[in-house]
Amino acid sequence: MNEIAGTKEREMETYGKILLIAMPVFLLLVLLEKWYGWKTGKDTVRVMDMISSLSSGVTNVTKDVLGLSVAIISYEWMYTHLAVTHIKEGVLVYIMAFVALDFSGYCIHRIQHSTNIFWNAHIIHHSSEEYNLACALRQSISVFFRIFTFFLIPAALLGVPGNVIAIVAPLHLFIQFWYHTQLIDKMGFLEKIIVTPSHHRVHHAINPEYIDKNYSQVFIIWDKLFGTFQEEQKHIPPVYGITRPVATWNPVKINFQHLFLLINDAWRTKNWSDKFKIWFMHTGWRPADMEEKYPVHKIEDIYDFEKYNPNTGKGLQTWSVVQLLFLLFFISYLFGNLASIGSPGIFLYGLFIFVYIYAMTELMDASKYAYVWEGIKCGIGIYLLTSTKGWFGAEQFFSFIPQFIFVYLLASMYLSISFSIKRNVSVPSDSRVS
């Protein structure tokens, strides 16, 4: 048991170090896309939407690094019990692992789009009403039980080792980042082989001609084999988002919004068969009595609707950018010092990160309870400062860090209250933009 726990801790630490390299690269590319779009007059990045996307990415990687999910059937178990041969490590085994992961990704992706309960794990990725590199980072935190490992059975049968899957999986995920952009047009012969920005723009679109198409993640061949491919048409510009807009910047809320709707519908509906059927019907299905009694806003005309955009002013926008920079400081220190912080410290730190993001995005939403969440965040932060007699050892690098964090927490609380008061007194409640 201790050996298993030790292996898990090493995996967490390794993943944290990988993210320390990946996060600055992703952030730089997001900012470059913003700069290039601004310079060329093709800007597709709204600041608050970008911050929401980056915050979502932080919640996702924090959850993964802390190991807050369990595989119902582990790949190691399948490899041990199902392998009919064992492939020696080499280039071939890594290619096989990559292809197996890509096919598995297609299957899972398609199920997520077609089944009510599984859509909840993917809605966050489609929730942005923009399409840019930042929205690629909108990833789920709502999956606590991974149940689709069995799609890797072909790899297990061929004896692809688990350590190879563990190396290839992050690479397969990270390589899906680049095609979330509107700044790259069609790419010639590559359109026939790999998923390109054009293919994935179709996937993120809510146009009737495009919706629920192009599920492939790296090789577009899966869509062409299984009849789910759709080419982007010049005369049909993609419109992005989801047909039931989430109307919030808060990634934690978005992650569970659809699930709460399913729970409420299953509880309230009078039809007993619908209480069970709702979970496994096609995405978006609701019992008839729920549609009538508790209607949910849905976009009727995709070419004439208002994007979510609370009227919060330039001051709050600037402060939100500053908050994001502090968040990146906090999360970078966590990922770089997982071993020295140890357990239960890393989980308390993770709690602080999640409450931080919740409070920040509630303020971005102009929520009247934003200052309450800010107070909870500051309370947790001050508790961690006092209980660790510093900030998890950061004071050994720079002695002023605990004092700096304390001043930041007080300033953050003050500004949260100030923006909340200003919002309630003087700012109109318009929350959408054409």
DOMI-111139 format. One record per residue (C-alpha): residue number from 1; x, y, z. Coordinates in Angstrom, 2 decimals, padded with zeros to 5 digits. Example, Ala and Ser with C-alpha at 12.3 -4.5 7.8 and 13.67 -1.06 7.14 Angstrom:
2
<1 <012.30 -004.50 007.80>>
<2 <013.67 -001.06 007.14>>
***
This chain:
434
<1 <000.00 000.00 000.00>>
<2 <002.83 002.40 000.87>>
<3 <004.47 001.60 -002.48>>
<4 <001.23 002.49 -004.34>>
<5 <000.91 005.74 -002.38>>
<6 <004.55 006.55 -003.12>>
<7 <004.03 005.93 -006.84>>
<8 <000.97 008.18 -006.85>>
<9 <002.90 010.96 -005.11>>
<10 <005.72 010.69 -007.66>>
<11 <003.20 010.88 -010.51>>
<12 <001.61 013.99 -008.96>>
<13 <005.01 015.63 -008.55>>
<14 <006.06 014.77 -012.13>>
<15 <002.81 016.13 -013.56>>
<16 <003.23 019.29 -011.49>>
<17 <006.70 019.85 -012.96>>
<18 <005.41 019.27 -016.49>>
<19 <002.73 021.90 -015.87>>
<20 <005.33 024.38 -014.63>>
<21 <006.77 024.26 -018.15>>
<22 <003.46 023.99 -020.04>>
<23 <001.56 026.80 -018.27>>
<24 <003.89 029.68 -019.25>>
<25 <003.98 028.39 -022.84>>
<26 <000.17 028.27 -023.05>>
<27 <-000.15 031.71 -021.45>>
<28 <002.40 033.20 -023.84>>
<29 <000.55 031.75 -026.85>>
<30 <-002.78 033.08 -025.55>>
<31 <-001.29 036.55 -025.16>>
<32 <000.37 036.37 -028.59>>
<33 <-002.97 035.47 -030.16>>
<34 <-004.55 038.43 -028.35>>
<35 <-001.78 040.77 -029.54>>
<36 <-001.85 039.52 -033.12>>
<37 <-005.64 039.76 -033.29>>
<38 <-005.51 043.32 -031.93>>
<39 <-002.76 044.31 -034.37>>
<40 <-004.55 042.88 -037.42>>
<41 <-008.08 043.90 -036.42>>
<42 <-009.13 040.27 -035.94>>
<43 <-009.23 040.17 -032.15>>
<44 <-011.22 037.14 -030.90>>
<45 <-010.25 037.43 -027.24>>
<46 <-012.35 039.29 -024.67>>
<47 <-010.40 039.91 -021.45>>
<48 <-012.99 038.61 -018.97>>
<49 <-013.70 035.56 -021.13>>
<50 <-009.96 034.88 -021.31>>
<51 <-009.59 035.13 -017.53>>
<52 <-012.53 032.76 -017.07>>
<53 <-010.92 030.27 -019.48>>
<54 <-007.51 030.46 -017.80>>
<55 <-009.14 030.08 -014.39>>
<56 <-010.94 027.00 -015.61>>
<57 <-007.63 025.56 -016.76>>
<58 <-006.17 026.16 -013.30>>
<59 <-009.07 024.35 -011.59>>
<60 <-008.65 021.41 -013.95>>
<61 <-004.91 020.95 -013.52>>
<62 <-005.15 021.50 -009.74>>
<63 <-007.73 018.72 -009.50>>
<64 <-005.59 016.42 -011.66>>
<65 <-002.34 017.12 -009.81>>
<66 <-004.02 016.46 -006.47>>
<67 <-005.40 013.18 -007.81>>
<68 <-009.03 014.03 -007.04>>
<69 <-010.49 011.36 -009.31>>
<70 <-010.57 007.58 -009.32>>
<71 <-010.56 005.18 -012.27>>
<72 <-013.28 002.53 -011.92>>
<73 <-011.17 000.20 -014.06>>
<74 <-007.50 001.15 -014.13>>
<75 <-005.36 000.72 -017.20>>
<76 <-002.78 -001.17 -015.12>>
<77 <-005.45 -003.74 -014.17>>
<78 <-006.42 -004.24 -017.83>>
<79 <-002.77 -004.49 -018.85>>
<80 <-002.07 -007.11 -016.18>>
<81 <-005.15 -009.26 -016.87>>
<82 <-005.84 -008.81 -020.58>>
<83 <-002.50 -008.49 -022.37>>
<84 <-002.01 -011.31 -024.89>>
<85 <001.46 -010.09 -025.82>>
<86 <003.97 -007.59 -024.49>>
<87 <005.60 -005.04 -026.76>>
<88 <009.14 -004.01 -025.97>>
<89 <009.58 -000.29 -025.53>>
<90 <010.53 001.56 -028.69>>
<91 <009.13 004.02 -031.21>>
<92 <006.40 001.57 -032.26>>
<93 <004.93 001.19 -028.80>>
<94 <004.64 004.98 -028.40>>
<95 <002.95 005.29 -031.80>>
<96 <000.49 002.53 -030.84>>
<97 <-000.24 004.23 -027.51>>
<98 <-000.87 007.55 -029.28>>
<99 <-003.27 006.00 -031.80>>
<100 <-005.07 004.05 -029.05>>
<101 <-005.51 007.22 -026.99>>
<102 <-006.76 009.09 -030.03>>
<103 <-009.39 006.46 -030.83>>
<104 <-010.40 006.32 -027.16>>
<105 <-010.67 010.13 -027.14>>
<106 <-012.98 010.09 -030.16>>
<107 <-015.30 007.53 -028.52>>
<108 <-015.44 009.36 -025.20>>
<109 <-015.92 012.72 -026.90>>
<110 <-018.84 011.41 -028.94>>
<111 <-020.53 009.90 -025.89>>
<112 <-020.13 013.17 -023.99>>
<113 <-021.97 015.02 -026.74>>
<114 <-024.77 012.49 -027.10>>
<115 <-025.74 011.56 -023.52>>
<116 <-027.21 013.89 -020.91>>
<117 <-025.21 012.76 -017.88>>
<118 <-021.87 012.71 -019.69>>
<119 <-022.42 016.12 -021.27>>
<120 <-021.91 017.62 -017.83>>
<121 <-018.22 016.63 -017.97>>
<122 <-017.73 018.45 -021.27>>
<123 <-020.02 021.49 -021.15>>
<124 <-017.27 023.67 -019.67>>
<125 <-015.15 023.24 -022.80>>
<126 <-017.92 024.57 -025.04>>
<127 <-019.17 027.26 -022.65>>
<128 <-017.18 030.17 -024.11>>
<129 <-019.03 032.27 -026.66>>
<130 <-015.68 032.99 -028.29>>
<131 <-013.23 030.65 -030.00>>
<132 <-009.58 031.15 -029.22>>
<133 <-006.58 029.48 -027.63>>
<134 <-007.74 030.41 -024.13>>
<135 <-010.98 028.46 -024.46>>
<136 <-008.92 025.31 -025.11>>
<137 <-008.04 025.47 -021.41>>
<138 <-011.67 025.21 -020.32>>
<139 <-011.56 021.66 -018.98>>
<140 <-013.74 019.74 -016.54>>
<141 <-013.39 019.31 -012.78>>
<142 <-016.72 017.50 -012.41>>
<143 <-015.46 013.97 -013.15>>
<144 <-014.55 012.17 -009.93>>
<145 <-014.95 008.66 -011.30>>
<146 <-013.28 007.88 -014.64>>
<147 <-015.33 005.13 -016.21>>
<148 <-014.14 005.11 -019.83>>
<149 <-010.70 003.55 -019.39>>
<150 <-012.07 000.42 -021.06>>
<151 <-011.76 002.19 -024.42>>
<152 <-008.03 001.52 -024.06>>
<153 <-008.62 -002.25 -024.16>>
<154 <-006.92 -002.53 -027.61>>
<155 <-003.74 -001.04 -026.13>>
<156 <-003.96 -003.35 -023.11>>
<157 <-004.47 -006.42 -025.32>>
<158 <-001.33 -005.52 -027.28>>
<159 <000.61 -005.09 -024.05>>
<160 <001.34 -001.36 -024.26>>
<161 <002.87 -000.65 -020.80>>
<162 <001.09 001.71 -018.42>>
<163 <004.12 003.97 -018.09>>
<164 <004.01 004.56 -021.86>>
<165 <000.33 005.54 -021.66>>
<166 <001.19 007.88 -018.75>>
<167 <003.85 009.62 -020.86>>
<168 <001.82 009.83 -024.07>>
<169 <-001.48 010.94 -022.45>>
<170 <-000.33 014.48 -021.47>>
<171 <001.31 014.91 -024.89>>
<172 <-001.92 013.84 -026.60>>
<173 <-003.86 016.35 -024.49>>
<174 <-001.45 019.26 -024.94>>
<175 <-001.28 018.80 -028.72>>
<176 <-004.99 019.61 -028.91>>
<177 <-004.32 023.17 -027.76>>
<178 <-003.08 024.73 -031.01>>
<179 <-006.15 024.33 -033.17>>
<180 <-008.44 026.43 -030.95>>
<181 <-008.02 029.56 -033.03>>
<182 <-009.79 031.57 -035.73>>
<183 <-006.53 033.06 -037.02>>
<184 <-005.48 029.99 -039.06>>
<185 <-007.41 029.26 -042.24>>
<186 <-007.66 025.89 -043.98>>
<187 <-004.37 023.99 -044.23>>
<188 <-004.41 022.21 -047.57>>
<189 <-003.65 018.47 -047.58>>
<190 <-003.36 018.42 -043.77>>
<191 <-007.15 018.84 -043.66>>
<192 <-007.40 015.20 -044.81>>
<193 <-005.13 013.83 -042.07>>
<194 <-005.25 015.75 -038.81>>
<195 <-007.71 017.88 -036.89>>
<196 <-007.12 021.47 -037.99>>
<197 <-008.49 024.78 -036.68>>
<198 <-011.08 024.67 -039.46>>
<199 <-012.30 021.20 -038.39>>
<200 <-012.48 022.16 -034.74>>
<201 <-014.24 025.46 -035.39>>
<202 <-017.03 023.34 -036.81>>
<203 <-017.05 021.22 -033.66>>
<204 <-017.42 024.26 -031.37>>
<205 <-020.16 025.85 -033.48>>
<206 <-023.87 025.77 -032.66>>
<207 <-025.00 026.23 -036.25>>
<208 <-027.51 023.48 -037.19>>
<209 <-025.20 022.46 -040.05>>
<210 <-022.23 022.02 -037.69>>
<211 <-023.51 020.95 -034.29>>
<212 <-022.26 017.60 -032.94>>
<213 <-019.69 017.04 -035.68>>
<214 <-015.92 016.51 -035.81>>
<215 <-015.26 014.69 -032.52>>
<216 <-011.72 013.63 -033.47>>
<217 <-008.88 014.95 -031.34>>
<218 <-005.72 014.55 -033.44>>
<219 <-006.46 012.34 -036.47>>
<220 <-009.58 013.38 -038.38>>
<221 <-009.88 009.86 -039.81>>
<222 <-012.21 008.72 -037.00>>
<223 <-014.92 011.20 -038.02>>
<224 <-014.59 010.19 -041.64>>
<225 <-014.80 006.49 -040.76>>
<226 <-017.84 006.84 -038.50>>
<227 <-019.81 009.45 -040.43>>
<228 <-019.46 012.43 -038.10>>
<229 <-017.27 014.64 -040.31>>
<230 <-018.39 018.07 -041.49>>
<231 <-016.26 020.50 -043.48>>
<232 <-016.33 024.21 -042.61>>
<233 <-018.29 026.16 -045.21>>
<234 <-017.27 029.71 -046.15>>
<235 <-020.88 030.83 -046.48>>
<236 <-021.76 029.48 -043.00>>
<237 <-019.62 031.32 -040.40>>
<238 <-019.44 029.35 -037.15>>
<239 <-021.27 030.74 -034.12>>
<240 <-019.73 029.60 -030.85>>
<241 <-020.99 028.61 -027.41>>
<242 <-023.83 026.34 -026.31>>
<243 <-027.53 026.64 -027.07>>
<244 <-028.34 027.05 -023.35>>
<245 <-025.86 029.81 -022.41>>
<246 <-024.19 029.45 -019.01>>
<247 <-024.30 033.24 -018.34>>
<248 <-021.41 033.24 -015.87>>
<249 <-017.62 033.58 -015.82>>
<250 <-017.41 031.20 -012.84>>
<251 <-015.87 027.91 -014.04>>
<252 <-016.89 026.02 -010.89>>
<253 <-020.54 026.91 -011.47>>
<254 <-020.31 026.00 -015.16>>
<255 <-018.90 022.58 -014.30>>
<256 <-021.99 021.62 -012.33>>
<257 <-024.73 023.73 -013.93>>
<258 <-026.02 020.99 -016.23>>
<259 <-025.80 018.36 -013.49>>
<260 <-027.90 020.50 -011.12>>
<261 <-030.50 020.92 -013.88>>
<262 <-030.67 017.13 -014.32>>
<263 <-030.98 016.58 -010.56>>
<264 <-033.74 019.17 -010.22>>
<265 <-035.64 017.81 -013.23>>
<266 <-035.34 014.22 -012.02>>
<267 <-036.61 015.25 -008.57>>
<268 <-039.47 017.45 -009.75>>
<269 <-040.89 015.53 -012.71>>
<270 <-044.12 013.66 -012.02>>
<271 <-043.35 010.87 -014.48>>
<272 <-041.43 008.12 -012.69>>
<273 <-039.91 006.72 -015.86>>
<274 <-038.57 010.19 -016.72>>
<275 <-036.76 010.32 -013.36>>
<276 <-034.51 007.53 -014.60>>
<277 <-034.63 008.16 -018.34>>
<278 <-033.38 011.74 -018.14>>
<279 <-029.80 010.69 -017.33>>
<280 <-029.30 008.61 -020.46>>
<281 <-031.39 010.45 -023.04>>
<282 <-029.77 012.58 -025.74>>
<283 <-028.05 015.76 -024.61>>
<284 <-030.49 018.53 -023.73>>
<285 <-033.53 016.27 -023.32>>
<286 <-035.89 017.23 -020.49>>
<287 <-039.22 015.76 -019.32>>
<288 <-042.18 017.49 -020.97>>
<289 <-043.63 018.74 -017.67>>
<290 <-040.26 020.29 -016.76>>
<291 <-039.99 022.08 -020.12>>
<292 <-043.42 023.56 -019.49>>
<293 <-043.16 024.38 -015.79>>
<294 <-039.47 025.30 -015.50>>
<295 <-038.34 026.60 -018.91>>
<296 <-034.62 027.20 -019.41>>
<297 <-033.38 030.00 -021.66>>
<298 <-032.30 028.64 -025.02>>
<299 <-030.94 030.51 -028.04>>
<300 <-033.61 030.49 -030.72>>
<301 <-031.79 032.47 -033.40>>
<302 <-028.05 031.77 -033.35>>
<303 <-027.36 034.78 -035.58>>
<304 <-029.19 037.20 -033.30>>
<305 <-028.39 036.78 -029.61>>
<306 <-026.39 038.68 -027.00>>
<307 <-023.14 037.38 -025.57>>
<308 <-022.62 037.33 -021.84>>
<309 <-020.79 040.45 -020.72>>
<310 <-021.60 042.00 -017.31>>
<311 <-021.11 045.76 -017.35>>
<312 <-018.38 045.89 -014.71>>
<313 <-016.15 048.71 -015.96>>
<314 <-012.44 049.06 -016.74>>
<315 <-011.39 049.20 -013.09>>
<316 <-012.70 045.72 -012.30>>
<317 <-011.32 044.39 -015.57>>
<318 <-007.85 045.66 -014.61>>
<319 <-008.14 044.24 -011.10>>
<320 <-009.24 040.87 -012.55>>
<321 <-006.05 040.77 -014.63>>
<322 <-004.01 041.49 -011.47>>
<323 <-005.93 038.73 -009.66>>
<324 <-005.07 036.32 -012.47>>
<325 <-001.36 037.15 -012.10>>
<326 <-001.51 036.46 -008.36>>
<327 <-003.35 033.21 -009.07>>
<328 <-000.58 032.10 -011.43>>
<329 <001.98 032.88 -008.72>>
<330 <000.08 030.79 -006.15>>
<331 <-000.48 027.83 -008.46>>
<332 <003.10 027.83 -009.74>>
<333 <004.44 027.64 -006.19>>
<334 <002.11 024.72 -005.43>>
<335 <003.13 022.73 -008.52>>
<336 <006.81 023.42 -007.94>>
<337 <006.77 022.34 -004.29>>
<338 <004.31 019.45 -004.02>>
<339 <006.81 017.15 -002.31>>
<340 <007.95 019.67 000.31>>
<341 <004.40 020.86 001.07>>
<342 <003.17 017.27 001.41>>
<343 <-000.20 016.03 002.63>>
<344 <-002.56 017.39 003.94>>
<345 <-000.96 020.74 003.05>>
<346 <-001.39 020.34 -000.71>>
<347 <-005.14 019.73 -000.27>>
<348 <-005.56 022.81 001.94>>
<349 <-003.63 024.75 -000.67>>
<350 <-005.90 023.30 -003.36>>
<351 <-008.96 024.43 -001.38>>
<352 <-007.52 027.95 -001.26>>
<353 <-007.02 027.90 -005.06>>
<354 <-010.61 026.79 -005.73>>
<355 <-012.12 029.38 -003.38>>
<356 <-009.80 032.01 -004.86>>
<357 <-011.14 031.31 -008.36>>
<358 <-014.73 031.17 -007.14>>
<359 <-014.40 034.55 -005.40>>
<360 <-012.58 036.17 -008.33>>
<361 <-015.10 035.06 -010.95>>
<362 <-018.09 035.91 -008.74>>
<363 <-016.76 039.45 -008.63>>
<364 <-016.31 039.37 -012.43>>
<365 <-019.97 038.30 -012.64>>
<366 <-020.92 041.29 -010.49>>
<367 <-022.52 038.90 -008.01>>
<368 <-023.94 040.54 -004.90>>
<369 <-022.33 037.76 -002.84>>
<370 <-018.84 038.22 -004.30>>
<371 <-017.51 039.92 -001.16>>
<372 <-018.72 036.96 000.95>>
<373 <-016.64 034.53 -001.10>>
<374 <-013.74 036.99 -000.99>>
<375 <-014.02 036.97 002.80>>
<376 <-013.89 033.16 002.84>>
<377 <-010.84 033.23 000.56>>
<378 <-009.04 035.74 002.75>>
<379 <-009.96 033.79 005.88>>
<380 <-008.47 030.59 004.43>>
<381 <-005.40 032.50 003.26>>
<382 <-004.75 034.04 006.68>>
<383 <-005.30 030.65 008.35>>
<384 <-002.69 029.09 006.05>>
<385 <-000.25 031.94 006.77>>
<386 <-000.55 031.42 010.52>>
<387 <-000.73 027.60 010.52>>
<388 <002.35 027.21 008.29>>
<389 <004.18 030.09 010.04>>
<390 <004.85 031.60 006.63>>
<391 <003.55 030.31 003.30>>
<392 <004.41 026.62 002.99>>
<393 <008.13 027.32 003.18>>
<394 <008.19 030.14 000.60>>
<395 <009.79 032.44 003.16>>
<396 <013.05 030.48 002.83>>
<397 <013.39 031.89 -000.69>>
<398 <012.24 035.44 000.08>>
<399 <011.58 036.41 003.68>>
<400 <008.98 039.05 002.76>>
<401 <006.59 036.65 000.96>>
<402 <004.27 035.99 003.97>>
<403 <003.90 039.73 004.63>>
<404 <003.38 040.35 000.92>>
<405 <000.60 037.74 000.76>>
<406 <-001.03 039.17 003.90>>
<407 <-001.10 042.67 002.42>>
<408 <-002.47 041.27 -000.85>>
<409 <-005.31 039.46 000.99>>
<410 <-006.33 042.64 002.83>>
<411 <-006.17 044.72 -000.37>>
<412 <-008.18 042.09 -002.21>>
<413 <-010.90 042.12 000.45>>
<414 <-011.04 045.92 000.41>>
<415 <-011.29 046.11 -003.40>>
<416 <-013.91 043.37 -003.55>>
<417 <-016.13 045.30 -001.13>>
<418 <-015.47 048.55 -003.02>>
<419 <-016.37 047.09 -006.41>>
<420 <-019.46 045.41 -004.94>>
<421 <-020.69 048.69 -003.43>>
<422 <-019.96 050.61 -006.63>>
<423 <-021.81 048.00 -008.67>>
<424 <-024.90 048.04 -006.44>>
<425 <-025.05 051.83 -006.31>>
<426 <-024.19 053.07 -009.78>>
<427 <-023.89 050.40 -012.47>>
<428 <-026.93 049.26 -014.49>>
<429 <-027.72 045.54 -014.56>>
<430 <-027.15 044.95 -018.28>>
<431 <-025.35 041.61 -018.54>>
<432 <-025.18 040.83 -022.23>>
<433 <-023.57 042.36 -025.26>>
<434 <-024.48 042.10 -028.91>>
***
